[in-house]
Structure formats: C-alpha cells, structure tokens
Amino acid sequence: PTSTELLELGDKAFGMNDVESAIKQYKLGIESLSDDISLQDALSLYTHLGSAHSHSGDNEEAVAAYRRAILLHSDTVDSLGDDEDAKRDATNQAAQAAYYQKCFALRPSKTSSSR
C-alpha cells in the first residue's frame, strides 16, 4: 500500500478505536513516504500518529510525532511554490501540531509514570 492508503487505513482503525492498528498503519505510512505524496498527507501521518499515541496515553511518543510534523513542515513548505492554499493548509496543520506538542509536554505520560 502507498503512504496515502496507509493513512486511510490508520484513520479507519482509529475511527473504530483500534488504536494499536492505527499506530501501526501510520508508522508504516511514514516508513514508506516518497516524494510523490502531498505534504498535507505526510503531515497527516505524523499528526494522526501523535493523536493515536496521545489516545493510548503515551504522551512522549505523541510529542515526538508532533515534533516530526513541525520539522517536516519547516523543511518542505517552501517547496510548494506559489500554491498559497496548500501553504496555508500545511502551516495550519503544523501550528496544530505545535499546540498539541506543548499541551502534551505539560501532561505526564501514562507510560513514563508506570516505568
């Protein structure tokens, strides 16, 4: 499957509250990222992975996924050229990731408190 298909499979699993499968699909999608995937889909893989980790109580992994989304955005947003709508959408998604990263950084992780 392509990264976009894996994003869709992850979203479907997450929608059915199968968080473990969603995490697996998002990670596989990230591992198979290629230049032909849209920046929006690539950002979605990372932000949705962050949401799934957060849902499972692993805030450290959630923050790491959101951080990777922000870095991806900053590294590639200029490659969108004059497509202002795509730039705005990508920037909004990165801003959302930054917000969640800060929120989750303030909350203790269930996984770190059980170690």
Secondary structure, 3 states (H helix, E strand, C coil): CCHHHHHHHHHHHHHCCCHHHHHHHHHHHHHCCCCCCCHHHHHHHHHHHHHHHHHHCCHHHHHHHHHHHHHHHHHHHHHHCCCHHHHHHHHHHHHHHHHHHHHHHHCCCHHHHCC
